[in-house]
Structures are given as C-alpha cells and as structure tokens.
Amino acid sequence: MTIPKPLVQLNQAFLVATALAGLIVHPLILLVPFAIGVVTLITKKNPLIAFGRRFLPNPPNSYLQEDRDQQLFNQWIATVCLGLALLFFAAGLPIIATVFGAMVIVAAGVALMGYCIGCTVRYQLMMWKHRRAKTYY
C-alpha cells in the first residue's frame, strides 16, 4: 500500500511545525503530534493524512507514492521521540526533552529536503535481520 508524497510531506511539515512550537512556545503543544502519532500507530491510519487527502487537486494515484510501512516506521520513531520529550519535560529535564524534540525536527526537516533518516535506519535493521537469519541456515 502507498501514500501520495504530498500527504507524507504534509505530515512531515506538521511534525516540524508542532515540534518547533512545542520547544519554543510551550511543551504541551507536543501532545498534539504525539496523540496523532499514537492514533496512527494503533489504527494504522494517520488522521492528518486522511484529512489532507480531501485537498489533493489531482487523483491520489497521480502523485509519486511513498511506502505505507516505511511511513508507519517513521511515525513510530517520531512518536517515541515526542513521547520521551514530553516525559522529560514532565520530569523537569528540559535539556534532554529538547534533544528528543530536536531529533523529530531534524529528521522530518531533512526528510522534507529529500533524505529519509528513518528509511536508512529501517533498511539497516532489515539487512541486519536478513544477515542474522542467513547465519542460522
């Protein structure tokens, strides 16, 4: 299954904007992308992408497509980082919280520029699993 690239970019821009606002304006703003991430991981459907689909000027299949499983993996990483940022803010450790929030901003920002850090991580993980499975046969 695939997702049109403009919708993936919408999600990435949303992550950058809300994580940045959460670090600059108020940490509770991080609850918004965190909640959307949790819903996405539970239902396997991103509400932001579902909402944005209505505004595509062309049919969804006319756009460059992104892999759904890869996007779920990336969402998992972002949601964990946002959750840790919220946890560290609540624990009174704003520097560590800021590091986790900044990781989301950097990863989503770099993805908007064309390089997917999560894709590299997932590829290396898949290769590691493949090499590990090969050694047992």
N, C-alpha and C positions, 0 to 999 in steps of 0.2 A: 504494500500500500504506500502511497506517496502523498505529499503535501505540496501545493504550489509555493514556489520560492518567495513570492511577495508576502505570503502569510507567515512563513518562517521568519522573514525579515521584520515583520510587524512584531512578532513575539520577541525577537532579539532587541529591537529598539525599545519595546516596553520594559524589558529587563534592565537595559542600560538606564533608561529614564527613571524608573521607580527605585532601582538600587542607588542611583546617584542622589535622588531626592531623600531616600532613607538615610543616607550617610551625611547629607548636608543639612536637610531641613529637620527631620525627626525620624528616629529609628522605627517607630510604629508603622511608617509607610511601607517598610519591608514586609509587613504582614500581607499586603495585597498580592505581590508576586509570589510570596510563599504559599498563600492559600490557593491561588490559581495553579501553582505547581503541584500541590497536594491533590487537588481535584483532578488534574491532568493525569497524574501517576495512578490514581485509583481507578478512574473511568477510562483511561487511555484516549481521552478526548480533551483537547485544550479549549476552554470556553472562549478565550481571546481569538483563537484561530477560527472557531465556529462563527463568532460574531463578525470577524473581518471578512469571511468568505462572501458575505452579502454585498460587500462593496467592491469586489473584483469587477472591473469593467468588461473583462473577457471571460469566456468559459474557463473553469479551473484547469482543465487538461491542456489549455493552450500555453501555459506557463512552464518554465523549467521546473522540474519536480525534485523534491528532496525526500529522502528515505524516512518513513514514519518511525521505524525502530531506532534509527540514529537520533531523530529528534526527541524521542522518549528518553533515550540515554542522556542526551544533553540536558533535558529538562530535569532528570534525576540529579545530575551533578549540580545544576543551578539551585534546585530546591534544597538539597542538602547544605550547600554553602549559605543560602539565605537563612535556613533554619539555625545553623551554627552561629551566624551573625546575630540573629535575634536572641539566641541563648546567651551569647557572650555579652551582648548589651544588657540583658536582664541580670547577668551575674556581676555587672559593674566592671567589665573588662572591655572598654570601648576600643582599645588599640587592636586587640585580636578580632573583635567584631568587625572593625573597619577593614582588616585584611581579608576576611571572608567576603564581605560585601564588595570590596575592590576586585576580588577574583571573578565575581559574576560580571562586573562592569567590563573588565578587561576581556574575558572570554567572549561575551556577547558582542562587545565592540569590535574585537578582532574578527569575529565571525561576520559581522556586517561588512567588513572590509574584504572578506573573501577567504579567510583561513579559519578552518574549524578545529579548535583545540580538542574539543570533545571527540571529533572524528578520529584524530590521531590517537587519543587515549583508547578509544574503543577498538581501533584497528590493532594496536599493540596488545590489548587484552585478548582479542580474538586469536592473534598469532601465538601468544603465549599458551592459550588453551589448546590450540592445534598442535604445537610442538610438544606439549606435555602429554597429550593423548597419543601422539605418534610413538613416544618412548615406551609406552606400555604394550605395544603390539609387536 
